[in-house]
């Protein structure tokens, strides 16, 4: 009897030890599971906060691209999305905007920052022909113009060009003081001329001509201007004239004169193909021309030429200087 009681006692103690051990193991497992669950919850919330901060950046970039009033006075943007929110402040230095976005989920915050360069797209770049004064086509035969045309009093927002930009980007050997004649041959790159430009027969320019005065190619044949995108084809502070010329191909932006001055003259020309936009500070003259095709290219808006400003445009391009960075709070 005593022996049986001793055995029962041993079994009871062993059972107690096993139960205690199992209880401890279960408790430890539940505790670990709880910690992992909480940690997983924090990770999810943290990732949500990060993407909310990114959403805030994208909201501000959208407004910088499409809202001229916001570009001139960028205020803090706040928004709610899903289970969290974002708040974005913006600092400005010239054409560089730096939004800082804070994403919040519950008590968790993530902050990111990114600098972008904003370039306004002039209103004129939305038209195939933008003449500040007159648009003349009388006597023209087989004239095909694809795109919107604006002229006269409607052309109230004439863009300006930064000539210094093109001078600095022209190779030193192609910065010409005085007049320049392009004789038969092929030329490349940006050419900056302070005086008058004359283009002779059989000239191909795989680049851009910029002059502080006039461009003339009167009664010439076989001229092709094909710039490297997004640069313009021709910029003149005065008139651009191809009067009486034949077999002319120009791709890209043509800019003639400042506001109120500068004609683009295609009078009496034959077989002309222009793909891009014509912006003239005075008249665009296509009278008595024959077989002229002028086609608008939307790339001037999606990838506008550099060095232009003003012009009352409501849209803009936004170019990130680099990928966004996260601001990690100091420990």
Secondary structure as the mmCIF struct_conf table of DSSP 4:
data_model
#
loop_
_struct_conf.conf_type_id
_struct_conf.id
_struct_conf.beg_label_comp_id
_struct_conf.beg_label_asym_id
_struct_conf.beg_label_seq_id
_struct_conf.end_label_comp_id
_struct_conf.end_label_asym_id
_struct_conf.end_label_seq_id
HELX_RH_AL_P HELX_RH_AL_P1 UNK A 2 UNK A 66
HELX_RH_AL_P HELX_RH_AL_P2 UNK A 68 UNK A 72
BEND BEND1 UNK A 73 UNK A 73
STRN STRN1 UNK A 77 UNK A 81
TURN_TY1_P TURN_TY1_P1 UNK A 82 UNK A 83
STRN STRN2 UNK A 84 UNK A 93
TURN_TY1_P TURN_TY1_P2 UNK A 94 UNK A 95
STRN STRN3 UNK A 96 UNK A 105
TURN_TY1_P TURN_TY1_P3 UNK A 106 UNK A 107
STRN STRN4 UNK A 108 UNK A 120
HELX_RH_3T_P HELX_RH_3T_P1 UNK A 123 UNK A 126
BEND BEND2 UNK A 127 UNK A 128
STRN STRN5 UNK A 129 UNK A 131
BEND BEND3 UNK A 132 UNK A 133
STRN STRN6 UNK A 135 UNK A 136
TURN_TY1_P TURN_TY1_P4 UNK A 138 UNK A 139
STRN STRN7 UNK A 141 UNK A 146
BEND BEND4 UNK A 147 UNK A 147
STRN STRN8 UNK A 149 UNK A 151
HELX_RH_3T_P HELX_RH_3T_P2 UNK A 152 UNK A 154
STRN STRN9 UNK A 159 UNK A 161
HELX_RH_AL_P HELX_RH_AL_P3 UNK A 163 UNK A 169
BEND BEND5 UNK A 170 UNK A 170
HELX_RH_3T_P HELX_RH_3T_P3 UNK A 172 UNK A 174
STRN STRN10 UNK A 175 UNK A 176
BEND BEND6 UNK A 177 UNK A 178
STRN STRN11 UNK A 180 UNK A 182
BEND BEND7 UNK A 184 UNK A 184
STRN STRN12 UNK A 185 UNK A 193
BEND BEND8 UNK A 194 UNK A 195
STRN STRN13 UNK A 197 UNK A 199
BEND BEND9 UNK A 201 UNK A 202
STRN STRN14 UNK A 203 UNK A 211
BEND BEND10 UNK A 212 UNK A 213
STRN STRN15 UNK A 215 UNK A 216
TURN_TY1_P TURN_TY1_P5 UNK A 218 UNK A 219
STRN STRN16 UNK A 221 UNK A 226
HELX_LH_PP_P HELX_LH_PP_P1 UNK A 227 UNK A 228
TURN_TY1_P TURN_TY1_P6 UNK A 229 UNK A 230
BEND BEND11 UNK A 231 UNK A 231
BEND BEND12 UNK A 233 UNK A 233
STRN STRN17 UNK A 234 UNK A 236
BEND BEND13 UNK A 237 UNK A 238
STRN STRN18 UNK A 240 UNK A 241
TURN_TY1_P TURN_TY1_P7 UNK A 243 UNK A 244
STRN STRN19 UNK A 246 UNK A 256
BEND BEND14 UNK A 257 UNK A 258
TURN_TY1_P TURN_TY1_P8 UNK A 259 UNK A 260
STRN STRN20 UNK A 264 UNK A 265
TURN_TY1_P TURN_TY1_P9 UNK A 267 UNK A 268
STRN STRN21 UNK A 270 UNK A 280
BEND BEND15 UNK A 281 UNK A 282
STRN STRN22 UNK A 284 UNK A 285
TURN_TY1_P TURN_TY1_P10 UNK A 287 UNK A 288
STRN STRN23 UNK A 290 UNK A 296
TURN_TY1_P TURN_TY1_P11 UNK A 298 UNK A 298
HELX_RH_AL_P HELX_RH_AL_P4 UNK A 299 UNK A 302
TURN_TY1_P TURN_TY1_P12 UNK A 303 UNK A 303
HELX_LH_PP_P HELX_LH_PP_P2 UNK A 304 UNK A 305
TURN_TY1_P TURN_TY1_P13 UNK A 306 UNK A 307
STRN STRN24 UNK A 308 UNK A 310
BEND BEND16 UNK A 311 UNK A 311
BEND BEND17 UNK A 314 UNK A 314
STRN STRN25 UNK A 316 UNK A 320
BEND BEND18 UNK A 321 UNK A 322
STRN STRN26 UNK A 325 UNK A 327
HELX_LH_PP_P HELX_LH_PP_P3 UNK A 328 UNK A 330
#
